[in-house]
């Protein structure tokens, strides 16, 4: 499983379906995005089966399962790489 971490990931823009939107805006439209859990004080938004955005005070952590639809997975990886090369986005790791 890839884990992409980014400070203020909401500012990262990506192109999906021909529209330029932030990653969070695009993922909010994904199936099951309305499922929100509180676990250990962190808000977890369910994106798809076994996929969550975990919000903490400083870091949004996006967990990407390998079985995720290929188009979405590749878009997220592209956004992470773009962000890591941008000086405005520090502390971005791909594990």
DSSP file (Angstrom, degrees, kcal/mol; ACC not computed):
  #  RESIDUE AA STRUCTURE BP1 BP2  ACC     N-H-->O    O-->H-N    N-H-->O    O-->H-N    TCO  KAPPA ALPHA  PHI   PSI    X-CA   Y-CA   Z-CA
    1    1 A X              0   0    0      0, 0.0     2,-0.3     0, 0.0    64,-0.2   0.000 360.0 360.0 360.0 131.0    0.0    0.0    0.0
    2    2 A X  E     -A   64   0A   0     62,-1.4    62,-2.2    92,-0.0     2,-0.5  -0.635 360.0-161.4 -81.7 142.9    1.3    3.5   -0.9
    3    3 A X  E     -A   63   0A   0     -2,-0.3    92,-1.4    60,-0.2     2,-0.5  -0.984   4.7-169.8-125.7 120.8    1.0    6.2    1.7
    4    4 A X  E     -AB  62  94A   0     58,-1.9    58,-2.1    -2,-0.5     2,-0.4  -0.943   4.6-170.5-111.1 125.1    1.3    9.7    0.5
    5    5 A X  E     +AB  61  93A   0     88,-1.4    88,-0.7    -2,-0.5     2,-0.3  -0.934   9.7 168.4-116.7 138.3    1.6   12.5    3.1
    6    6 A X  E >   -A   60   0A   0     54,-1.4    54,-1.4    -2,-0.4     3,-0.8  -0.981  34.6-125.7-149.7 136.5    1.4   16.2    2.4
    7    7 A X  T 3  S-     0   0    0     83,-0.8    52,-0.1    -2,-0.3    83,-0.1  -0.683 100.6  -1.9 -74.5 129.6    1.1   19.3    4.5
    8    8 A X  T >  S+     0   0    0     50,-0.5     3,-1.6    -2,-0.4    -1,-0.3   0.931  76.8 173.6  55.1  52.7   -1.9   21.3    3.2
    9    9 A X  G X   +     0   0    0     -3,-0.8     3,-1.6     1,-0.3    14,-0.4   0.679  63.9  80.4 -65.5 -17.1   -2.7   18.8    0.5
   10   10 A X  G 3  S+     0   0    0      1,-0.3    -1,-0.3    13,-0.1    15,-0.2   0.748  87.1  57.5 -63.1 -21.9   -5.9   20.7   -0.3
   11   11 A X  G <  S+     0   0    0     -3,-1.6     2,-0.4    11,-0.1    -1,-0.3   0.591  81.5 104.0 -84.4  -9.8   -3.9   23.2   -2.3
   12   12 A X    <   -     0   0    0     -3,-1.6    11,-1.8    -4,-0.2     2,-0.3  -0.583  61.9-152.3 -75.5 127.1   -2.5   20.5   -4.6
   13   13 A X  E     +F   22   0B   0     -2,-0.4     2,-0.3     9,-0.2     9,-0.2  -0.773  17.0 175.7-102.7 145.9   -4.2   20.7   -8.0
   14   14 A X  E     -F   21   0B   0      7,-2.8     7,-2.0    -2,-0.3     2,-0.6  -0.955  28.3-122.4-141.0 161.5   -4.7   17.8  -10.3
   15   15 A X  E     +F   20   0B   0     -2,-0.3     2,-0.4     5,-0.2     5,-0.2  -0.928  38.5 156.3-110.2 116.5   -6.5   17.2  -13.6
   16   16 A X  E >  S+F   19   0B   0      3,-1.7     3,-2.1    -2,-0.6    -2,-0.1  -0.994  70.4   3.6-133.8 141.2   -9.1   14.4  -13.7
   17   17 A X  T 3  S-     0   0    0     -2,-0.4     3,-0.1     1,-0.3    -1,-0.1   0.793 127.0 -66.2  55.4  30.3  -11.9   14.2  -16.2
   18   18 A X  T 3  S+     0   0    0      1,-0.2     2,-0.4    -3,-0.0    -1,-0.3   0.419 112.7 110.2  76.9  -3.5  -10.6   17.2  -18.0
   19   19 A X  E <   -F   16   0B   0     -3,-2.1    -3,-1.7     2,-0.0     2,-0.8  -0.834  66.6-132.2-108.2 144.7  -11.3   19.5  -15.0
   20   20 A X  E     +F   15   0B   0     -2,-0.4     2,-0.3    -5,-0.2    -5,-0.2  -0.840  46.5 145.2 -96.7 110.8   -8.7   21.1  -12.8
   21   21 A X  E     -F   14   0B   0     -7,-2.0    -7,-2.8    -2,-0.8     2,-0.1  -0.893  52.3 -90.2-137.1 165.4   -9.7   20.6   -9.2
   22   22 A X  E  >  -F   13   0B   0     -2,-0.3     4,-2.3    -9,-0.2    -9,-0.2  -0.418  38.9-114.3 -73.8 158.3   -7.9   20.0   -5.9
   23   23 A X  H  > S+     0   0    0    -11,-1.8     4,-2.7   -14,-0.4     5,-0.2   0.901 117.1  51.4 -58.9 -42.6   -7.2   16.4   -4.9
   24   24 A X  H  > S+     0   0    0    -15,-0.3     4,-2.2   -12,-0.2    -1,-0.2   0.917 108.8  50.7 -63.6 -43.3   -9.6   16.6   -2.0
   25   25 A X  H  > S+     0   0    0      1,-0.2     4,-0.7     2,-0.2    -1,-0.2   0.911 112.9  46.5 -60.3 -42.4  -12.4   18.0   -4.1
   26   26 A X  H >< S+     0   0    0     -4,-2.3     3,-0.9     1,-0.2     4,-0.4   0.926 113.3  47.5 -66.7 -44.2  -12.0   15.2   -6.6
   27   27 A X  H >< S+     0   0    0     -4,-2.7     3,-1.2     1,-0.3    -1,-0.2   0.811 101.7  65.1 -68.9 -28.2  -11.8   12.5   -3.9
   28   28 A X  H 3< S+     0   0    0     -4,-2.2    -1,-0.3     1,-0.3    -2,-0.2   0.797 100.8  52.4 -61.4 -26.4  -14.9   14.0   -2.2
   29   29 A X  T << S+     0   0    0     -3,-0.9    -1,-0.3    -4,-0.7    -2,-0.2   0.598  89.3 105.2 -84.0 -11.6  -16.8   13.0   -5.3
   30   30 A X  S X  S-     0   0    0     -3,-1.2     3,-1.4    -4,-0.4    18,-0.1  -0.220  87.7 -77.0 -67.6 160.2  -15.5    9.4   -5.2
   31   31 A X  T 3  S+     0   0    0      1,-0.2    -1,-0.1     2,-0.1    -2,-0.0  -0.249 113.4  11.0 -61.3 144.8  -17.9    6.7   -4.0
   32   32 A X  T >  S+     0   0    0     -3,-0.1     3,-1.5     1,-0.1    -1,-0.2   0.655  79.7 137.6  64.9  20.0  -18.6    6.3   -0.3
   33   33 A X  T <   +     0   0    0     -3,-1.4    -2,-0.1     1,-0.3    -1,-0.1   0.647  59.3  71.3 -70.6 -11.7  -16.9    9.7    0.5
   34   34 A X  T 3  S+     0   0    0     13,-0.1     2,-0.8    11,-0.1    -1,-0.3   0.524  72.9 100.6 -81.3  -3.8  -19.7   10.5    2.9
   35   35 A X  E <   +C   46   0A   0     -3,-1.5    11,-3.7    11,-0.6     2,-0.5  -0.733  50.7 176.8 -87.7 113.4  -18.5    7.9    5.4
   36   36 A X  E     -C   45   0A   0     -2,-0.8     2,-0.3     9,-0.2     9,-0.2  -0.967   6.6-172.3-121.4 130.5  -16.6    9.7    8.2
   37   37 A X  E     -C   44   0A   0      7,-3.0     7,-3.4    -2,-0.5     2,-0.6  -0.898  19.2-140.8-118.5 147.9  -15.2    8.0   11.2
   38   38 A X  E     +C   43   0A   0     -2,-0.3     2,-0.5     5,-0.2     5,-0.2  -0.949  30.0 169.9-105.3 115.3  -13.6    9.4   14.4
   39   39 A X  E >   -C   42   0A   0      3,-2.5     3,-2.1    -2,-0.6    -2,-0.1  -0.982  68.4 -21.4-129.5 119.9  -10.7    7.2   15.4
   40   40 A X  T 3  S-     0   0    0     -2,-0.5    -1,-0.1     1,-0.3     3,-0.1   0.864 126.2 -52.3  50.8  41.8   -8.2    8.3   18.1
   41   41 A X  T 3  S+     0   0    0      1,-0.2     2,-0.4    15,-0.0    -1,-0.3   0.530 114.9 115.3  77.6   4.8   -9.2   11.9   17.6
   42   42 A X  E <   -C   39   0A   0     -3,-2.1    -3,-2.5    14,-0.1     2,-0.6  -0.889  64.9-129.3-110.9 140.4   -8.6   11.9   13.8
   43   43 A X  E     -CD  38  55A   0     12,-1.0    12,-2.8    -2,-0.4     2,-0.5  -0.754  24.2-165.2 -86.8 123.8  -11.3   12.3   11.3
   44   44 A X  E     -CD  37  54A   0     -7,-3.4    -7,-3.0    -2,-0.6     2,-0.6  -0.949   3.7-161.7-114.3 121.3  -11.2    9.6    8.7
   45   45 A X  E     -CD  36  53A   0      8,-2.5     8,-2.3    -2,-0.5     2,-0.5  -0.896  17.0-135.7-103.1 122.1  -13.1   10.0    5.5
   46   46 A X  E     +CD  35  52A   0    -11,-3.7   -11,-0.6    -2,-0.6     6,-0.2  -0.645  26.3 174.3 -80.1 125.0  -13.8    6.8    3.6
   47   47 A X  E     -     0   0A   0      4,-2.8     2,-0.3    -2,-0.5    -1,-0.2   0.907  66.0 -22.4 -92.8 -61.2  -13.1    7.3   -0.1
   48   48 A X  E >  S- D   0  51A   0      3,-0.6     3,-2.5   -16,-0.1    -1,-0.5  -0.799 101.8 -45.8-137.0-178.7  -13.6    3.8   -1.5
   49   49 A X  T 3  S-     0   0    0      1,-0.3    16,-0.1    -2,-0.3     3,-0.1  -0.321 130.0  -2.6 -55.7 124.7  -13.5    0.4    0.1
   50   50 A X  T 3  S+     0   0    0      1,-0.2     2,-0.5    14,-0.1    -1,-0.3   0.636 110.3 111.6  67.5  17.1  -10.3    0.2    2.3
   51   51 A X  E <   +D   48   0A   0     -3,-2.5    -4,-2.8    13,-0.1    -3,-0.6  -0.983  40.4 168.5-125.7 126.2   -9.3    3.7    1.3
   52   52 A X  E     -D   46   0A   0     -2,-0.5    11,-2.0    11,-0.4     2,-0.6  -0.953  34.6-139.5-134.7 150.6   -9.3    6.7    3.7
   53   53 A X  E     -DE  45  62A   0     -8,-2.3    -8,-2.5    -2,-0.3     2,-0.6  -0.973  27.3-157.4-101.1 123.6   -8.1   10.2    4.0
   54   54 A X  E     -DE  44  61A   0      7,-2.8     7,-2.6    -2,-0.6     2,-0.5  -0.908   5.3-157.9-106.7 117.2   -6.9   10.6    7.6
   55   55 A X  E     +DE  43  60A   0    -12,-2.8   -12,-1.0    -2,-0.6     2,-0.2  -0.822  18.1 165.6 -99.8 128.6   -6.9   14.2    8.9
   56   56 A X        -     0   0    0      3,-1.6   -14,-0.1    -2,-0.5   -15,-0.0  -0.660  54.9 -87.3-122.1-175.2   -4.7   15.3   11.8
   57   57 A X  S    S+     0   0    0     -2,-0.2     3,-0.1     1,-0.2    -2,-0.0   0.837 121.9  12.8 -66.2 -30.9   -3.8   18.7   12.9
   58   58 A X  S    S+     0   0    0      1,-0.2   -50,-0.5   -51,-0.0     2,-0.4   0.724 122.3  46.7-115.1 -30.5   -0.8   19.0   10.6
   59   59 A X        -     0   0    0    -52,-0.1    -3,-1.6   -51,-0.1     2,-0.6  -0.939  53.2-152.5-128.8 136.4   -0.9   16.2    8.0
   60   60 A X  E     -AE   6  55A   0    -54,-1.4   -54,-1.4    -2,-0.4     2,-0.5  -0.928  22.2-159.8 -97.7 127.0   -3.4   14.6    5.7
   61   61 A X  E     -AE   5  54A   0     -7,-2.6    -7,-2.8    -2,-0.6     2,-0.6  -0.940   3.0-162.1-113.5 123.3   -2.5   11.0    5.1
   62   62 A X  E     -AE   4  53A   0    -58,-2.1   -58,-1.9    -2,-0.5     2,-0.6  -0.913   3.5-157.4-108.6 120.7   -3.9    9.3    2.1
   63   63 A X  E     -A    3   0A   0    -11,-2.0     2,-0.6    -2,-0.6   -11,-0.4  -0.867   8.5-167.3-100.8 125.2   -3.9    5.5    2.0
   64   64 A X  E     -A    2   0A   0    -62,-2.2   -62,-1.4    -2,-0.6     2,-0.1  -0.918   8.0-150.7-117.3 107.4   -4.0    4.0   -1.5
   65   65 A X    >   -     0   0    0     -2,-0.6     3,-1.6   -64,-0.2     8,-0.0  -0.471  21.9-123.9 -74.6 150.1   -4.7    0.3   -1.9
   66   66 A X  T 3  S+     0   0    0      1,-0.3    -1,-0.1    -2,-0.1     7,-0.1   0.791 108.8  61.5 -63.8 -27.6   -3.3   -1.4   -4.9
   67   67 A X  T 3  S+     0   0    0      2,-0.0    -1,-0.3     6,-0.0     3,-0.1   0.499  77.8 120.8 -80.6   0.0   -6.7   -2.6   -6.0
   68   68 A X  S <  S-     0   0    0     -3,-1.6     5,-0.1     1,-0.2    -4,-0.0  -0.271  86.1 -76.6 -59.9 148.5   -7.9    0.9   -6.4
   69   69 A X    >>  -     0   0    0      1,-0.1     4,-2.3     3,-0.1     3,-0.5  -0.219  45.1-127.5 -48.7 129.1   -9.1    1.9   -9.8
   70   70 A X  H 3> S+     0   0    0      1,-0.2     4,-2.7     2,-0.2     5,-0.2   0.843 104.4  55.1 -54.9 -41.6   -6.0    2.4  -11.9
   71   71 A X  H 3> S+     0   0    0      1,-0.2     4,-1.9     2,-0.2    -1,-0.2   0.912 111.6  43.5 -60.8 -44.0   -7.0    5.8  -13.2
   72   72 A X  H <> S+     0   0    0     -3,-0.5     4,-2.2     2,-0.2    -1,-0.2   0.913 113.6  51.2 -68.0 -42.6   -7.5    7.2   -9.7
   73   73 A X  H  X S+     0   0    0     -4,-2.3     4,-2.1     1,-0.2    -2,-0.2   0.922 111.6  46.8 -62.4 -44.5   -4.3    5.6   -8.3
   74   74 A X  H  X S+     0   0    0     -4,-2.7     4,-2.4     1,-0.2    -1,-0.2   0.887 110.1  53.4 -65.6 -38.9   -2.2    7.0  -11.1
   75   75 A X  H  X S+     0   0    0     -4,-1.9     4,-2.2    -5,-0.2    -1,-0.2   0.907 109.6  48.4 -62.3 -41.5   -3.7   10.5  -10.7
   76   76 A X  H  X S+     0   0    0     -4,-2.2     4,-2.3     1,-0.2    -1,-0.2   0.904 110.9  50.3 -65.7 -41.5   -2.8   10.5   -7.0
   77   77 A X  H  X S+     0   0    0     -4,-2.1     4,-2.2     2,-0.2    -2,-0.2   0.893 110.2  50.3 -64.4 -39.1    0.7    9.4   -7.7
   78   78 A X  H  X S+     0   0    0     -4,-2.4     4,-2.6     2,-0.2    -2,-0.2   0.918 110.6  49.5 -64.0 -43.5    1.2   12.1  -10.3
   79   79 A X  H  X S+     0   0    0     -4,-2.2     4,-2.7     1,-0.2    -2,-0.2   0.908 110.2  50.9 -62.0 -42.4   -0.1   14.7   -7.8
   80   80 A X  H  X S+     0   0    0     -4,-2.3     4,-2.1     1,-0.2    -1,-0.2   0.910 112.3  46.2 -62.7 -42.5    2.3   13.5   -5.1
   81   81 A X  H  X S+     0   0    0     -4,-2.2     4,-1.0     2,-0.2    -2,-0.2   0.905 112.9  49.6 -67.1 -40.7    5.2   13.7   -7.5
   82   82 A X  H >< S+     0   0    0     -4,-2.6     3,-0.5     1,-0.2     4,-0.4   0.922 112.7  47.8 -62.9 -43.5    4.2   17.1   -8.7
   83   83 A X  H >< S+     0   0    0     -4,-2.7     3,-1.2     1,-0.2     6,-0.4   0.876 106.0  57.2 -65.9 -38.0    3.9   18.3   -5.1
   84   84 A X  H 3< S+     0   0    0     -4,-2.1    -1,-0.2     1,-0.3    -2,-0.2   0.756 107.0  49.3 -68.3 -21.8    7.2   16.9   -4.0
   85   85 A X  T << S+     0   0    0     -4,-1.0     2,-0.5    -3,-0.5    -1,-0.3   0.500  94.1  91.1 -92.0  -4.1    9.0   18.9   -6.7
   86   86 A X  S X  S-     0   0    0     -3,-1.2     3,-1.8    -4,-0.4    -4,-0.0  -0.802  71.8-144.5 -94.4 126.7    7.2   22.1   -5.6
   87   87 A X  T 3  S+     0   0    0     -2,-0.5    -1,-0.1     1,-0.3     3,-0.1   0.725  97.4  65.6 -62.8 -20.8    9.0   24.2   -3.0
   88   88 A X  T 3  S+     0   0    0      1,-0.2     2,-0.7    -5,-0.0    -1,-0.3   0.679  96.1  61.7 -74.9 -16.1    5.7   25.2   -1.5
   89   89 A X    <   +     0   0    0     -3,-1.8     3,-0.3    -6,-0.4     2,-0.2  -0.886  69.2 168.7-117.7 101.9    5.0   21.6   -0.4
   90   90 A X        +     0   0    0     -2,-0.7   -83,-0.8     1,-0.2     3,-0.1  -0.587  53.6  38.8-105.5 169.1    7.6   20.2    2.0
   91   91 A X  S    S+     0   0    0      1,-0.2     2,-0.6    -2,-0.2    -1,-0.2   0.838  73.3 150.9  61.3  36.5    7.6   17.0    4.0
   92   92 A X        +     0   0    0     -3,-0.3     2,-0.4   -86,-0.1    -1,-0.2  -0.883  19.5 179.2-100.6 125.4    6.0   15.0    1.3
   93   93 A X  E     -B    5   0A   0    -88,-0.7   -88,-1.4    -2,-0.6     2,-0.5  -0.950  22.6-158.1-126.3 144.7    6.9   11.3    1.4
   94   94 A X  E      B    4   0A   0     -2,-0.4   -90,-0.2   -90,-0.2   -92,-0.0  -0.984 360.0 360.0-119.3 118.7    6.0    8.4   -0.7
   95   95 A X              0   0    0    -92,-1.4   -91,-0.1    -2,-0.5    -1,-0.1   0.379 360.0 360.0-104.9 360.0    6.6    5.1    1.1
